[in-house]
Amino acid sequence: MRKVDNQTTNRSSLYCAIFGHNFQVSKNITYHVKEYKCCNCKKEMTTNSNGDLTELTPKFKEINSVLKRIHNNKLIRLSRQRIDYPQIKMTS
């Protein structure tokens, strides 16, 4: 059973080596930062500060989780401000 799993992984990585990875978005962290996962070999990538794809290491996973928490808190705070301060219509 173990050899079958390894052969599947080797075939997937061979496919990616020949044709390239087929990355799809697995998580939206912010509007600009996303995590990607290859459909074939399950390799995970993320965008770095320059907007380039880099391998998703434990360090980047931690950075992305903190960034997502900060981004969500900001969105919550902004939505509360919009509710607390409705737009005033000016009449002449």
C-alpha positions in Angstrom: 0.0 0.0 0.0 2.8 2.4 0.8 4.4 2.0 -2.7 1.2 2.9 -4.4 1.1 6.2 -2.5 4.7 6.9 -3.4 4.1 6.1 -7.1 1.1 8.4 -7.1 3.2 11.2 -5.6 6.0 10.6 -8.1 3.5 10.6 -11.0 2.0 13.9 -9.8 5.3 15.5 -9.2 6.5 14.2 -12.6 3.4 15.8 -14.2 4.1 19.1 -12.5 7.8 18.9 -13.5 6.8 18.5 -17.2 3.7 20.7 -17.5 4.0 23.0 -14.5 1.8 23.3 -11.4 -1.9 23.9 -11.5 -2.3 26.2 -8.5 -5.8 27.1 -7.2 -6.6 29.4 -4.3 -7.1 27.5 -1.1 -7.4 30.4 1.3 -8.0 34.2 1.0 -5.9 35.9 3.7 -6.5 39.5 2.6 -7.4 41.1 -0.7 -3.8 40.8 -1.9 -2.5 37.8 0.0 -3.7 34.3 -0.8 -2.6 30.7 -0.2 -2.5 28.4 -3.2 -2.4 24.6 -3.5 -1.4 22.5 -6.6 -4.2 20.2 -7.7 -1.8 17.5 -8.7 1.1 17.3 -6.2 -0.6 19.2 -3.3 2.3 21.7 -3.0 1.3 24.8 -1.1 2.4 28.3 -2.0 1.6 31.8 -0.7 2.3 35.4 -1.9 5.1 37.2 -0.1 5.5 40.9 0.5 6.6 41.5 -3.1 3.6 39.7 -4.5 5.7 36.7 -5.7 4.8 33.1 -5.0 6.9 31.4 -2.3 6.7 28.0 -0.7 4.3 27.9 2.3 6.6 27.2 5.3 5.5 27.1 8.9 6.8 30.6 9.3 4.7 31.9 6.4 1.7 29.9 7.8 2.1 31.8 11.1 2.5 35.1 9.4 -0.6 34.5 7.3 -2.7 33.5 10.3 -1.7 36.7 12.1 -2.3 38.8 9.0 -5.7 37.3 8.5 -6.7 38.0 12.1 -5.6 41.6 11.8 -7.4 42.0 8.5 -10.6 40.5 9.9 -10.5 42.8 12.9 -10.0 45.8 10.6 -13.0 44.8 8.5 -15.2 44.4 11.7 -14.0 47.8 13.0 -14.8 49.5 9.6 -18.2 47.9 9.4 -19.1 49.1 12.9 -18.0 52.7 12.0 -20.3 52.7 9.0 -23.2 51.5 11.2 -22.5 54.0 14.0 -22.1 57.0 11.6 -24.8 56.9 8.9 -24.4 59.3 6.1 -26.1 62.7 6.7 -28.1 64.0 3.8 -27.6 67.7 3.1 -30.7 69.6 2.1 -30.6 73.1 0.6 
